């Protein structure tokens, strides 16, 4: 049996090597997140059967996302092929008056509303395909789009039906709604801070991109027309036979509105929703089997490539969780803290919440670290609600920074971005945001 210290060191080594390879772009994520943890599992003495079991456990956690991802990529790919969003995006480009500030502020507002259902995958699916063309047309970084959406969704993850609050409730006792009510002032402040960060991004991008000088300095009509012309040229290269008539566009729009309504209302999970939606779009837009097959072949490489990354993440998470490495890492991080910091242990862990999200899973954070922090803090007069609140506020901002989040890979796929470049921008922004939120809430007695 492997000792706790050995599991801790081995788990940290796996995480450091894997993250390092991803950040430097030395190998494909599928390779790093599959082979590195397997080597670690073998070193713990695990055999083929055990590794297979670990993977199956991890697969259970991501399979719905995989299925949803494949058909969501195809669904939005079809809408792009037929130009459904072109008139909408063209109108949005004109409405911004050439001001990146309005674009980034609008992005935050859209993402906050989109995340009312608590699903990161749904939020990315609703925001990125619609906004990316606008960002590209105005020469604003796609990583700014990703960071604003991720930050907005993270703040909204404090809702009672969000994963962090639900996990914390199962540990400390009060209902998710009670925890959320306690955190509501913090969430209100956090939403305001999101708009401030979005405004800063907008001002920075105004200077960097050259697209946002004084109002009217940029010919947004020309940008909109160029965007429309580029889209038409790209579609003409596809050489498919599409059904014609205004009714086709209206039906596509109605299906999309209905699909979004189903996702937001929670009537059905994303996987079957996008499967049915994709099937309907294929029938409505393409009359022949050949055209339907062509569109599937065109978008399958992107969908399957990113789905493969998520399936590889299941190996990584399954092995680190199944071998006990994640739990031992969490326990070791707590154990090295000096005894004098007992009354502030929940604050310290909250301040480290974002980097901890890269080193441990959400489950390990709430089910392994939180009970220990709660017990330690209560010995010094801190309530369980206070301890849990500090850890939620500190960690929730990093929800969509970890490269082991399937929803984040979905976002990167939709935005055609790279993990390393995204983390270099998002990690310091999200950690600084988290630190400011934790210290502010602590000053007002939220964590007592």
N, C-alpha and C positions, 0 to 999 in steps of 0.2 A: 504493500500500500504506500503510495507516494505521500510524503510529509506535507503539511500545510505550507511550510516555507518553500519547498520545491515547487508546489503547485502555483504559489504566488509568483515566484521568479520566472517559471516557465510561461505562465499566462501573460506576464508583462512582456517577456521576450517576444512572444507571438504577436501581441498587439503592436509593439514598437516596430518590429520588422515589417509587418503587414502595412501599417500606416505609413512607414517610411517608403516602402515600395510604391504605394499609391500616390503619395505626395510627389515623389520624384519621377513618376511615370516610367519606371523601369520595366514594368511588365503589366499584362492585362489583369484587371481586378479578379477575373475568374481564376487565374493562376495563383495569385497571392492569397486569396481568401479560401482556396481549396487545399493547396499543398502545404502551406506553412502550418495551419492548425493540425493537419493530419500528422505531420512530423512531431508536433507537440504531443498529440494523443498517443503516438507510438512510444514516446519517451516516458509517458506515465504508465506504460505497460498495457494499454488498451489493445485489444485484438481487432481483427476485421469485423467480427460480429458487433462488438461494442461501438466501433466507429460508425458502423451502419445504423445502429440504434440512435446514436447521437444525431446523425444527419436526419433521420426520419423525424425526430423530435423537433429539430430546427425547421424542417420542411413544413410541419404542421403550422408553424407561426407565420410563414410567408406565402403559402400556396395560394390563398385567395388574392393576394397582391400580384402574384405572378400571372394568374389567369386574367385578372382585371387589366394588368399592364399590357398584355399582348393585344387584347381587343380594343383597349382605349387608344393605343398608338395607331392601330388600323383605322379606328373610327374617326379620329381627328385627322388622320392622313387622307381619308376619303373626302372629308369636308374641305381640306386644303386643296386637293386635286380639283374639286368642282368649283372652288372660289367662293364658298359661302361667306367667309369672313371678310372678303376683300372690301365690299361697300362699308361694312361696319368699321374696319380699321382705317379706311380712308377718311371716314367722317371723324374718327377719334384724332387722327393726325391733324386735321384742320382745326379741331376744337382746342388742341393744346396751344395754338398760336405760337408754335415754335419754342415752347418753354418746357425744358426737362423737369423743372420744379413741379409743374402741374401733373406731369406724367408720373413722377415718383409718388406724389401725394395720392393721386388716384389709385395707384397700384396698392398702396397700403390700405386704403378704404375698401377696395374690391376684395383683397385677401382676407381682411377681418370679417367681412360679411360672408365670404365663401366658407370660412372655417367654423361657421356656426354649428355645423353638424359634427365637428370634432375629428373629422378624418383628414389627415394630411394628404393622402393620395387624392382624395376628391378635390381638395383645395388647389393642389398643383394642376390637376386636370382642368379645373374651371378657369384658372387665371393665366397660366403660362402660354397655352396655345393662342389665346385671344390677345395677349399683350406683347408677346415676343416680336411679331412683325412691326409693331409700333416702335419698340426699342431699336430694332434693326434699322428702320427707316430714319430714325432720328440720331443714329450713331451713339446710342447709350449702351453701356456694357450690359450684356446678358447676365453677368454675375451680380450686378446691382439689382436687376429684376429678381433673381433667385434669392438674394439676401433679404430684400424687403418682404417678399412673400413668406419666406421661412421665418423671419422675425415676427411678422404679423400673426402667422398661424401659431407660433409658439406661445405668444401672449394669450391667444384665445384658447389655448389648451388648458387653461386654468378652469374652464367650465366644468360643472359637476359630472358631465358625461365624458369628459376627457380622460385619457388613460392615467396620467399622474395622480389626479385627485381620487380616482377610483381605487388605485393601488394603495395610496396612503390611507384611505378610509378603512380598508381591510386590515391595516396594521394597527392604527391608533384607536379605532372604534367609532367616532362620530360619522354621521352619514356624509356622503359626498356633497350634498347641498349645504350642510352645516359648514364644511370646510370652505366651500366656495363663498358662502356669505361672509366668512371671516376674511377671505382673501379679496373680496370685491373692491375695497378701496385701492389695494395694490394693483389689481387688474386695471382699474380706471386710470391710475397714474401711468401704468405701463402702456396703455393704448395711446395716451398723449405723447409719451416718449417715442413710440413707434413713428408717429407723424413727424416728430422733430428730427429723428434719424433720417426719415424719408426726405424731408426738406433739405437736410445737409447733403445727402446724396444728390439731390436735384441740383443744388448750387454747385457742387463739385463737378458734376457731369456737364453743367452749363459751360464751365470754363474749359474742361478737358475736351469735350466733343466739338465745341464751336457751334453747336446747334441751338444754343439758347442765350444769345445776346439779348439786348433790349427787345421788348415786345414789338413785333412787326419786323424785326431785323432779318428774320428767316422767312423765306417764301414757303410757307407750309403747303400751299396749293401745289407748288412744283414738287415738293417732297411726296405729297399724296399721289400726284399723277405719275411720278416716277415709280412709286411703290406699286401702283395699279398696273403700270406697263410691265414692270419686272415680273409681277405675278402672272400676267397673261402670257408672257414669253416662256416662263417656266412650264405653264400648263400646256402650251402648244408643243413642247418637246415630248410630252408623255404619249401622244398619239393614241388616245383611247376614244372610243365612241360613247359619248354620254347622251343620255336622254335630254331633249331640249324642251323649252317651254317654261314660262314663269312659275307654273304650278310646282315644278320640281324644286326650285329654290324655296318656295313657301313650305312644301312638305318637309324638306331638309331642316328648315328653321323650326318648324313645329315639333319634329322629332327631337331635335336638340334641346328645345325648351322643356319638353316633357321629360327627357332624360335627366336634365339638370334638376327638375322638380322632384323626380324620384330619388335622386342622390341626396338632395338637401333634406327632404322629408323623411328619409330612411325607410321608405316603403320596400325597397329591395337593396341588396348589397351591390357594390359596384361591378363585381365580376359578371353575374348574369345580366345586369343592366346593359353593360357595354357589348356583351355577346349578342343580345337581341337587337340593340341599336345598330351594330355593325351589319347584321343580317338584313335589317330593313333598308339601310343605306345601299347595300349591294343591289338589292332588288329594284329600288326606286331609281337609282342613277345609272345602272348598267343593264342593258337588256339581254346581252348574250353571256353564255358561260365563259367564253374566252376573255371578255372584258372584265368579268368578275374575278376570274383567276389571275389576270394580269395585275389588278390592283392589290390582291392579296400577296402576290409574289413581290410587288414593288415595296410594300411596307413590312413584309415579314422579316427581312434581315435586321432592321432596327429594333423591331419588337422582340424578336428572339434573342438578339445580342444582349439587350438590357435585361430580359427575363433570365438569361443565363447568369448574369451578375447577381441577381437576387437569389437564384438557386444556390450560387456559391456562397453567398452570405449566410444561407441556412447551414452550410457546413461549418463555417466559422463560429456562428453563434451556438450551434448545437454542441460542438466539441468543447468550447470554453465553458458552457453552462453544464453540460453533462459530466465533465471531468471534475467539476468543482473549482476550476481556476477562477472564474468570475467571483464567486463567493469569497475565496481566500484573498483575492486582490482587494476586495472591498474591506474585509476584516483587517488586513494588514495596514491599509491606509489609515484606518481609525486607530490601530494599536500604536503607531509611531507618534501620535500626538502627545505632547507633554501633559502631565497630570494637571498642571495649573490652568489649563485651558478648558477644564470641564464645564464651567458655567456658560462657555461660549462655543462649545463644540458644534452646536447646530448652526451657528453663524458661520463658523469656519468651513464646515462642510458645504453650506449654502454658497459661500464665496467660491468654492472649488467645484460647484455644480456643473458648469459647462465642460471643463476638462475631464471631470469624472464621467461625463456622458460619452466621451471618446474612449475611456479606459474600461468602462463597465457597461452592461446592458441596463435598460430601464428597470427590468425586473430585479436584477441584482441590486440596483440602487435602492429601490423601495422595499424589497423583501429581505435584503441582507443588511444593508447599511442603516436604514431608518430605524429598525427595532433597537439596535445598539445605541445609536445616537439618542433616541427617545429615552431609553433607560438611563443613560449617563446624564442627560440634561435634567431629567426629573429629579435626580438625586441632589441637584443644585437649585431646585425650585422652579424649573422651567416646565410649563405644561406640555402635554403631548401634542396639543394643537399648535403651540408655538414652535416646537421642534419640527413638526411635519411641515408647517407653513414655510419655515426658512429653507427647508430642503426642496420643497416644491418650487418656490420662487427662484431659488438659485439654479435649479436643474432644468426647469421647463423651457428656459430660453435657449438651451442647447439641443432641444428635441430634434431639430432638423439641421444639425451641424455634423453629427457623427456619420462617417462613411459606411457604417453598418446599419443605417436606417433604410429599409426598402423604399419607403416613400421618397427619400431624398434621391435615390437612384432614378426613380420615376421622373422626378423634377429635372434632373440632369439630362435624362434622355429626351424629354420634351423640349428643353432649352438648347440641346446639342452642346452641352458644356462639359468641362473636365473637372473631376473631383478636386485635384490639387489646387487649381486656380480658384475654385469656389471656396475651399477651406481657408486659403491665404487671405481672402477678403472677409468671409463671414465669421471665422472663429474669433479674431480680435474684437470685431464689432459686437458680436453676441456676448462675449465674456465681459467686455466693458459695460454693456447694457445690463447684464445680470448683476454685476458687482454694484452698480449704481442703484439698482432696484432693491437688492438685499440690504445695503447700508441705509437707504432711505426708509424702508419698512421697519428696520430695526430701531432707527431713531424715533419712530412714532409708536413704538411699543407693540407692533404686530406680532413679534416673535416671543413675547413674554410667556 
